[in-house]
Amino acid sequence: MAQQRESRWVKAVVASIVRPILGSVTRSEWQGEDNIPREGGVIIAANHLSMADPLTISHYLYVAGRRWPTFTAKEGVFRIPVVGAVARSTGQIPVKRGSTDAIKALQEAEAALTRDGSSVIFYPEGTCTRDPELWPMTARTGVARLALTTGVPVVPLAHWGEQHLLRYGTARLRPFPRKRVQMIAGPPVDLAAYRDKPMTATVLKEATAEIMRAITDLQAGLRGEVPPAEPYDMKKARHLSSGESAPPEVSSAADPAAAGTAGEGDAKPADDADGASGRGSDDEGTPRR
């Protein structure tokens, strides 16, 4: 029997505060909510545009998908007064990066999916995208490993518009005028071809590519644009910019935190541009459909 991870009254209070705030600063356009299972464990694999999108994704999942959102979040969030207490009371999962304690987060995520029947949101990229036009990047393999280990479905989720509300790398919130935020969930990614295979680095990389391809295709539909033939690789870009050769590929399959966490403390990017494509865009930089 599934266990209750969250405090019902804290959930009610948080929802009553967050929903009207988001409603006042965003114009939500939601699609694909029927692809989200109403019960049972499910991995929601999403692209990452802005530090605001954990809130917009939660809003979509809670209202349209009728599921309570559970994130894996960096451990520092849980040390913030009030915020930490709310995070714990709403069933969020702390991750201590770069530590053997990170394995506990993976185990708790597995328990949330298989024992508690939770909907757990992951960012496979592990950080906000650095692609110049904000397409999804190459991803870590933690989500694929978790999906193949637990057998729960992976629902791809794409969104577009939060970059106009809170651009990554700045603390400048731009709530007005209300920003158009589009959200769509696709059907579960078909990983059947990988489930009976040994969980090698190659298998995990191919399964991860399937997940990211589904997310990218959904975002391409929202934007009305054609995505790049190859996803942006942040590690390769860093080495090329420094004049070094590209590093050998190293699998992150054994990295407990490789599934991607919310609220990561990334360094500010050197380029502070919006990153949104200006092709056929409206005054917010969002491509017209």
C-alpha positions as CSV (number, residue, x, y, z in Angstrom):
1,M,0.0,0.0,0.0
2,A,1.3,3.5,-0.9
3,Q,2.5,5.6,2.0
4,Q,1.6,9.2,2.5
5,R,4.8,11.2,2.1
6,E,3.4,14.7,2.6
7,S,1.5,16.7,5.3
8,R,-2.0,17.2,3.9
9,W,-2.5,20.6,5.6
10,V,0.9,21.9,4.5
11,K,0.1,20.8,0.9
12,A,-3.2,22.7,1.1
13,V,-1.5,25.9,2.5
14,V,1.3,25.8,-0.1
15,A,-1.2,25.3,-3.0
16,S,-3.4,28.1,-1.8
17,I,-0.4,30.5,-1.8
18,V,1.5,29.4,-4.9
19,R,-1.5,29.0,-7.3
20,P,-2.8,32.6,-7.2
21,I,0.8,34.0,-7.4
22,L,1.6,32.1,-10.5
23,G,-1.8,32.9,-11.9
24,S,-1.0,36.6,-11.5
25,V,2.3,36.5,-13.3
26,T,1.8,33.8,-16.0
27,R,-0.7,33.0,-18.7
28,S,-0.6,29.2,-18.6
29,E,-1.3,27.2,-21.8
30,W,-1.4,23.5,-20.9
31,Q,-1.5,20.4,-23.1
32,G,-1.1,16.6,-22.7
33,E,-2.2,16.3,-19.1
34,D,-4.0,13.0,-20.1
35,N,-0.6,11.4,-20.5
36,I,0.1,11.8,-16.8
37,P,-1.0,8.7,-14.9
38,R,-3.4,9.7,-12.1
39,E,-1.9,7.2,-9.7
40,G,1.2,5.0,-9.2
41,G,4.9,5.9,-9.5
42,V,5.9,8.0,-12.5
43,I,9.0,9.9,-13.5
44,I,8.4,13.3,-15.0
45,A,11.4,14.1,-17.1
46,A,11.5,17.8,-18.0
47,N,13.8,20.3,-19.7
48,H,15.2,23.1,-17.5
49,L,15.0,26.8,-18.6
50,S,14.9,28.9,-15.5
51,M,15.0,28.8,-11.7
52,A,11.3,29.6,-12.0
53,D,10.3,26.4,-13.8
54,P,10.1,24.2,-10.7
55,L,7.1,26.3,-9.7
56,T,5.4,26.3,-13.1
57,I,6.0,22.6,-13.6
58,S,4.5,22.0,-10.1
59,H,1.5,24.2,-11.0
60,Y,0.9,22.2,-14.1
61,L,1.4,18.8,-12.5
62,Y,-0.8,19.6,-9.5
63,V,-3.7,21.3,-11.3
64,A,-3.8,19.7,-14.7
65,G,-2.1,16.4,-13.9
66,R,-3.8,16.0,-10.5
67,R,-0.5,14.7,-9.0
68,W,1.5,16.1,-6.1
69,P,5.0,17.2,-7.4
70,T,8.0,15.7,-5.7
71,F,11.5,17.0,-6.6
72,T,15.0,16.0,-5.7
73,A,16.5,19.2,-4.5
74,K,20.0,20.2,-3.3
75,E,20.5,19.7,0.4
76,G,21.1,23.4,1.0
77,V,17.5,24.2,0.3
78,F,16.5,22.1,3.4
79,R,18.7,24.3,5.6
80,I,16.8,27.5,4.8
81,P,14.5,28.5,7.6
82,V,10.8,27.9,6.8
83,V,11.6,26.8,3.2
84,G,13.4,23.7,4.5
85,A,10.5,22.8,6.8
86,V,8.0,23.2,4.0
87,A,10.2,21.1,1.6
88,R,10.3,18.3,4.1
89,S,6.6,18.5,4.9
90,T,5.7,18.3,1.2
91,G,7.8,15.2,0.6
92,Q,10.7,16.7,-1.3
93,I,13.9,14.7,-1.5
94,P,17.3,16.2,-0.4
95,V,20.4,15.5,-2.4
96,K,23.9,16.2,-1.0
97,R,26.0,16.5,-4.1
98,G,29.5,15.2,-4.2
99,S,29.0,13.0,-1.2
100,T,28.4,9.3,-0.5
101,D,25.2,10.5,1.1
102,A,23.8,11.1,-2.4
103,I,23.1,7.4,-2.6
104,K,20.5,8.0,0.0
105,A,18.7,10.4,-2.2
106,L,18.6,7.8,-5.0
107,Q,17.2,5.2,-2.6
108,E,14.6,7.6,-1.4
109,A,13.6,8.5,-4.9
110,E,13.3,4.8,-5.7
111,A,11.1,4.3,-2.6
112,A,9.0,7.3,-3.5
113,L,8.4,5.8,-7.0
114,T,7.9,2.1,-6.0
115,R,6.6,2.2,-2.4
116,D,4.8,5.5,-2.2
117,G,3.5,5.7,-5.8
118,S,4.8,9.3,-6.2
119,S,5.3,11.5,-9.2
120,V,8.9,12.5,-9.1
121,I,10.2,15.3,-11.3
122,F,13.8,15.1,-12.7
123,Y,15.8,17.4,-14.9
124,P,18.0,14.9,-16.9
125,E,20.3,17.8,-18.0
126,G,21.1,18.3,-14.4
127,T,21.2,22.1,-14.8
128,C,19.5,24.9,-16.7
129,T,20.3,24.7,-20.4
130,R,23.3,26.6,-21.8
131,D,22.2,26.1,-25.4
132,P,22.3,29.5,-27.0
133,E,18.7,29.1,-28.2
134,L,17.5,27.3,-25.0
135,W,17.0,23.9,-26.6
136,P,17.5,20.8,-24.3
137,M,21.1,19.8,-23.9
138,T,22.8,16.4,-23.6
139,A,21.8,14.7,-20.4
140,R,23.1,12.6,-17.6
141,T,22.0,9.0,-17.4
142,G,20.6,8.9,-13.9
143,V,16.9,9.1,-15.0
144,A,17.3,6.3,-17.5
145,R,19.0,4.1,-14.8
146,L,16.2,4.9,-12.3
147,A,13.5,4.1,-14.9
148,L,15.1,0.8,-15.9
149,T,15.7,-0.2,-12.3
150,T,12.2,0.6,-11.0
151,G,10.2,-0.1,-14.2
152,V,8.0,3.0,-13.7
153,P,6.9,5.0,-16.8
154,V,8.9,8.1,-17.9
155,V,6.6,10.9,-19.0
156,P,8.5,13.6,-21.0
157,L,7.5,17.2,-20.2
158,A,8.5,20.2,-22.2
159,H,7.8,23.9,-21.4
160,W,8.6,27.3,-22.8
161,G,8.3,30.8,-21.5
162,E,9.8,30.9,-18.0
163,Q,13.0,32.4,-19.3
164,H,11.0,35.7,-19.8
165,L,9.9,35.6,-16.1
166,L,13.3,34.8,-14.5
167,R,16.2,34.5,-16.8
168,Y,18.9,32.0,-15.8
169,G,22.0,33.7,-14.3
170,T,20.2,36.8,-12.9
171,A,18.1,37.6,-9.9
172,R,15.9,40.0,-11.8
173,L,12.3,38.8,-11.7
174,R,10.1,40.3,-14.5
175,P,6.6,39.4,-13.4
176,F,4.8,42.1,-15.5
177,P,3.3,41.9,-18.0
178,R,2.1,38.4,-17.4
179,K,4.3,35.9,-19.2
180,R,3.0,33.2,-21.6
181,V,4.1,29.8,-20.2
182,Q,3.4,26.8,-22.4
183,M,3.5,23.3,-21.0
184,I,3.0,19.9,-22.6
185,A,3.4,16.3,-21.4
186,G,3.9,13.5,-23.9
187,P,3.1,9.8,-23.8
188,P,5.5,7.7,-21.7
189,V,8.8,7.1,-23.5
190,D,9.1,3.5,-24.8
191,L,12.1,2.0,-23.1
192,A,11.1,-1.6,-23.7
193,A,14.1,-2.3,-25.9
194,Y,16.4,-1.5,-23.0
195,R,14.7,-3.3,-20.1
196,D,16.1,-6.8,-20.7
197,K,19.6,-5.7,-21.5
198,P,22.6,-5.4,-19.1
199,M,22.7,-1.9,-17.7
200,T,25.9,-0.8,-19.5
201,A,27.0,2.7,-20.2
202,T,26.0,2.3,-23.8
203,V,22.5,1.1,-22.9
204,L,22.0,4.0,-20.5
205,K,23.3,6.5,-22.9
206,E,20.9,5.3,-25.7
207,A,17.9,5.2,-23.3
208,T,18.8,8.7,-22.1
209,A,18.9,9.9,-25.7
210,E,15.4,8.5,-26.3
211,I,14.1,10.5,-23.3
212,M,15.7,13.7,-24.3
213,R,14.5,13.3,-27.9
214,A,11.0,13.0,-26.7
215,I,11.4,16.2,-24.6
216,T,13.0,18.1,-27.5
217,D,10.3,17.1,-30.0
218,L,7.6,18.3,-27.6
219,Q,9.4,21.7,-27.1
220,A,9.9,22.0,-30.9
221,G,6.1,21.7,-31.2
222,L,5.5,24.5,-28.6
223,R,8.1,26.8,-30.3
224,G,7.1,26.0,-33.9
225,E,10.8,25.5,-34.7
226,V,13.1,22.8,-35.8
227,P,15.6,21.7,-33.1
228,P,19.3,21.4,-33.8
229,A,20.4,18.1,-35.3
230,E,22.7,17.5,-32.3
231,P,22.0,18.6,-28.7
232,Y,24.3,21.1,-27.1
233,D,27.1,19.4,-25.1
234,M,28.1,21.7,-22.2
235,K,31.3,19.8,-21.4
236,K,32.5,19.8,-25.0
237,A,31.7,23.5,-25.4
238,R,33.8,24.3,-22.3
239,H,36.8,22.5,-23.6
240,L,36.5,23.9,-27.1
241,S,36.2,27.5,-25.7
242,S,39.4,26.9,-23.7
243,G,41.3,25.6,-26.7
244,E,41.4,22.0,-25.4
245,S,40.3,18.9,-27.2
246,A,37.0,17.4,-26.2
247,P,37.2,15.2,-23.1
248,P,36.5,11.4,-23.4
249,E,32.9,10.5,-22.7
250,V,32.4,9.3,-19.1
251,S,29.1,7.7,-18.1
252,S,27.3,9.2,-15.1
253,A,25.3,6.0,-14.6
254,A,26.9,5.4,-11.2
255,D,26.3,9.0,-10.0
256,P,23.4,9.0,-7.6
257,A,22.8,12.7,-8.3
258,A,23.0,12.3,-12.0
259,A,19.2,12.2,-12.4
260,G,19.1,16.0,-12.1
261,T,17.9,18.1,-9.1
262,A,15.9,21.2,-8.7
263,G,17.4,24.4,-7.2
264,E,20.9,23.6,-8.2
265,G,23.5,26.3,-7.4
266,D,25.1,26.7,-10.8
267,A,27.6,29.4,-11.5
268,K,26.4,32.4,-13.5
269,P,27.0,31.9,-17.2
270,A,29.3,34.3,-18.9
271,D,26.7,35.2,-21.5
272,D,23.8,37.0,-19.9
273,A,21.7,37.2,-23.0
274,D,18.2,35.9,-23.1
275,G,19.1,33.1,-25.4
276,A,15.7,33.0,-26.9
277,S,15.4,32.9,-30.7
278,G,14.2,36.1,-32.2
279,R,12.9,34.4,-35.3
280,G,9.2,35.3,-35.8
281,S,8.8,36.3,-32.1
282,D,6.4,38.3,-30.1
283,D,7.4,41.1,-27.7
284,E,8.4,38.6,-25.1
285,G,10.7,36.8,-27.5
286,T,8.4,33.8,-27.7
287,P,8.1,32.5,-31.3
288,R,4.6,32.9,-32.7
289,R,2.7,29.7,-33.5
